[in-house]
Amino acid sequence: EDSLSISKHESDIIIKEIYSRMIKIVEGDTSLNSIKEHANLSSRYEAYNNITRVIVAYAANKLGYINIINDIMGDCTNPMYKELFEMYLRKKD
Protein backbone atom coordinates (compact mmCIF):
# COMPACT_ATOMS: atom_id res chain seq x y z
CA GLU A 1 0.00 0.00 0.00
CA ASP A 2 1.29 3.43 -0.96
CA SER A 3 0.36 5.36 2.17
CA LEU A 4 2.39 7.80 4.22
CA SER A 5 0.17 7.15 7.23
CA ILE A 6 2.41 5.47 9.80
CA SER A 7 3.33 6.17 13.40
CA LYS A 8 5.45 9.21 14.15
CA HIS A 9 8.19 7.01 15.57
CA GLU A 10 8.40 4.90 12.41
CA SER A 11 8.12 7.96 10.21
CA ASP A 12 11.00 9.65 12.05
CA ILE A 13 13.22 6.60 11.52
CA ILE A 14 12.44 6.34 7.82
CA ILE A 15 12.75 10.08 7.15
CA LYS A 16 16.11 10.05 8.93
CA GLU A 17 17.28 7.23 6.64
CA ILE A 18 16.06 9.02 3.49
CA TYR A 19 17.80 12.19 4.67
CA SER A 20 21.00 10.25 5.33
CA ARG A 21 20.96 8.90 1.78
CA MET A 22 20.39 12.38 0.38
CA ILE A 23 23.34 13.73 2.38
CA LYS A 24 25.58 10.92 1.12
CA ILE A 25 24.69 11.81 -2.46
CA VAL A 26 25.25 15.54 -1.89
CA GLU A 27 28.59 14.83 -0.22
CA GLY A 28 29.79 12.85 -3.22
CA ASP A 29 28.83 9.20 -2.70
CA THR A 30 27.77 9.12 -6.32
CA SER A 31 29.31 6.11 -8.00
CA LEU A 32 26.88 4.19 -10.18
CA ASN A 33 26.70 1.36 -7.64
CA SER A 34 26.16 3.79 -4.76
CA ILE A 35 23.30 5.49 -6.56
CA LYS A 36 21.65 2.11 -7.17
CA GLU A 37 22.06 1.23 -3.49
CA HIS A 38 20.65 4.58 -2.36
CA ALA A 39 17.53 3.94 -4.47
CA ASN A 40 16.69 0.74 -2.57
CA LEU A 41 15.34 1.85 0.78
CA SER A 42 13.63 -1.52 1.28
CA SER A 43 11.41 -0.34 4.09
CA ARG A 44 8.15 -2.16 4.66
CA TYR A 45 6.32 1.03 3.65
CA GLU A 46 6.08 1.30 -0.12
CA ALA A 47 5.20 5.00 -0.03
CA TYR A 48 8.57 5.84 1.50
CA ASN A 49 10.36 3.46 -0.84
CA ASN A 50 8.74 5.31 -3.74
CA ILE A 51 9.71 8.74 -2.42
CA THR A 52 13.30 7.53 -2.12
CA ARG A 53 13.23 6.23 -5.70
CA VAL A 54 12.06 9.59 -7.02
CA ILE A 55 14.73 11.49 -5.08
CA VAL A 56 17.49 9.16 -6.24
CA ALA A 57 16.23 9.09 -9.84
CA TYR A 58 16.38 12.89 -9.82
CA ALA A 59 19.95 12.75 -8.49
CA ALA A 60 20.89 10.12 -11.08
CA ASN A 61 19.55 12.38 -13.80
CA LYS A 62 21.54 15.36 -12.50
CA LEU A 63 24.67 13.19 -12.32
CA GLY A 64 24.23 11.99 -15.90
CA TYR A 65 23.33 8.38 -15.02
CA ILE A 66 20.51 8.44 -17.54
CA ASN A 67 20.75 4.69 -18.16
CA ILE A 68 19.62 3.74 -14.64
CA ILE A 69 16.69 6.14 -14.26
CA ASN A 70 14.27 3.70 -15.90
CA ASP A 71 15.45 0.91 -13.60
CA ILE A 72 14.99 3.05 -10.51
CA MET A 73 11.59 4.41 -11.51
CA GLY A 74 10.57 1.00 -12.86
CA ASP A 75 10.51 -0.20 -9.26
CA CYS A 76 8.25 2.70 -8.22
CA THR A 77 4.73 1.44 -7.57
CA ASN A 78 3.06 4.87 -7.52
CA PRO A 79 1.75 5.68 -11.03
CA MET A 80 1.41 9.38 -10.20
CA TYR A 81 5.07 9.66 -9.19
CA LYS A 82 6.07 7.86 -12.37
CA GLU A 83 3.98 10.17 -14.54
CA LEU A 84 5.22 13.31 -12.79
CA PHE A 85 8.82 12.20 -13.16
CA GLU A 86 8.29 11.45 -16.85
CA MET A 87 6.77 14.90 -17.28
CA TYR A 88 9.80 16.42 -15.56
CA LEU A 89 12.16 14.56 -17.89
CA ARG A 90 10.19 15.60 -21.00
CA LYS A 91 10.04 19.23 -19.89
CA LYS A 92 13.76 19.22 -19.10
CA ASP A 93 14.59 18.24 -22.70
N, C-alpha and C positions, 0 to 999 in steps of 0.2 A: 504494500500500500504506500502510495506517495503522499504522506501526510507529515507535516511539521509538528503535529500535536503530540508532544512527549513531555515527560516530567522535566522540570527546570534542571534538576540535577543531571539527568541524562543529556539534555540539551547543552548544558554548560561544558560537559566533557567532550561532546562531539564538536561543538563550535571551537573549542580550544584546539582540537586536533586539526580541524580545517584551517584555522588560523596558523598553526604551526607549519603546515604544508605550504601555505601561501608565503610565509616568511622565508622558508627554505628556498623557494623559487626566486623570490626577490633578492635573496642574498647570494644567488648564483648556483644553487644545486639544480642545474638545468641540463644535465646530459640527457640524451634520449631515454635511456633506461630510468633515470630518476623521474623524468616527467611521467612516464608510464606508471611508475610506482605511486607517484603522488595522486594520480587519477583514481586509484583503487582504494577508496576509503574502507570498503568492506564492513561498514557498520550494519546492524540489523535493521536500520531505518533507511529505506530506499530513497526517501525524499532528500536526506542529507548526502547520500551517495551521489544522487543526481546533481545536487548543487556543487559538490566537489568536482564532478566531471565537467560541468560547464566552466567553472573557474580554471581548471587545468587545461581544458581545450582552448580557452581564450589565451592563456599563457603560451601554450604550444604554438598557436597561431602567431603571436607576437614574436616568438623565438624562431620562427621559420620552419617549425616541424609540421608542415602542412600534411605530410603523409600519415601522421598518426591521429589527426583530428577526427577522421571518420571512425576510427577504431574506438577512440574515447567516447565520442557522442553516440556511437552504435550501441554502447552499453547503457546509455541513458534510457530509462523507462518512462520518462515524462514527455509525451508528444509536444506539449507546448514549449518546453525548454528546447527541444530539438528544432522546432519550427522557428523560434526566436533566434536561435544561434545560426541557423541557415540564412535567415533574413539579414543578420549582422554580416555574415560572410559575403552575401550577394551585394549588400550596400557598400561594403568596404572596397569591393572591386570596382 
